[in-house]
Amino acid sequence: MNSGNIRFPGQVVTPAAGQVPTKAPQRQNGTEVTAFGQLWQETLQKQEAVKFSAHALQRLQERRITLGENELTKINQAVSAAEKKGARSSLLLYDELALVASVKNRTIITALGGEDMRAHVFTNIDSAVIIK
């Protein structure tokens, strides 16, 4: 009895010309190992790091201000806190240092320290974060 299905027993189906078959992601201990996952984690880590503009780097060098790993971590956390509150441009006050940051770009725009900080008016900022 013919059911209307056409069958070709024993015929091998191959990919079209120019197409390369891909392997399914491998599993190790129940987790998928993919290049995408690794790339995603690297992107998130890079995204969290605050960058310094050329102008800010110049100001830090002129004023002989060095920032250690601990200070950079606190600055990153301050920018993240400002971002969570919806800030766009923020003044970061840290000990004897004032930084103006573009929160959206996670970039420090300028830096002031010491007496320069006391005799300066900060404009075009919508928030301030005091770092302890």
Secondary structure in CASP SS format (residue, H / E / C, confidence):
PFRMAT SS
TARGET T0000
AUTHOR 0000-0000-0000
METHOD secondary structure of the structure
MODEL  1
M C 1.00
N C 1.00
S C 1.00
G C 1.00
N C 1.00
I C 1.00
R C 1.00
F C 1.00
P C 1.00
G C 1.00
Q C 1.00
V C 1.00
V C 1.00
T C 1.00
P C 1.00
A C 1.00
A C 1.00
G C 1.00
Q C 1.00
V C 1.00
P C 1.00
T C 1.00
K C 1.00
A C 1.00
P C 1.00
Q E 1.00
R E 1.00
Q E 1.00
N C 1.00
G C 1.00
T E 1.00
E E 1.00
V E 1.00
T C 1.00
A H 1.00
F H 1.00
G H 1.00
Q H 1.00
L H 1.00
W H 1.00
Q H 1.00
E H 1.00
T H 1.00
L H 1.00
Q H 1.00
K H 1.00
Q H 1.00
E H 1.00
A C 1.00
V C 1.00
K E 1.00
F E 1.00
S C 1.00
A H 1.00
H H 1.00
A H 1.00
L H 1.00
Q H 1.00
R H 1.00
L H 1.00
Q H 1.00
E H 1.00
R C 1.00
R C 1.00
I C 1.00
T C 1.00
L C 1.00
G C 1.00
E H 1.00
N H 1.00
E H 1.00
L H 1.00
T H 1.00
K H 1.00
I H 1.00
N H 1.00
Q H 1.00
A H 1.00
V H 1.00
S H 1.00
A H 1.00
A H 1.00
E H 1.00
K H 1.00
K C 1.00
G C 1.00
A C 1.00
R C 1.00
S E 1.00
S E 1.00
L E 1.00
L E 1.00
L E 1.00
Y E 1.00
D C 1.00
E C 1.00
L E 1.00
A E 1.00
L E 1.00
V E 1.00
A E 1.00
S E 1.00
V C 1.00
K C 1.00
N C 1.00
R C 1.00
T E 1.00
I E 1.00
I E 1.00
T E 1.00
A E 1.00
L E 1.00
G E 1.00
G C 1.00
E H 1.00
D H 1.00
M H 1.00
R H 1.00
A C 1.00
H C 1.00
V C 1.00
F C 1.00
T C 1.00
N C 1.00
I C 1.00
D C 1.00
S E 1.00
A E 1.00
V E 1.00
I E 1.00
I E 1.00
K C 1.00
END
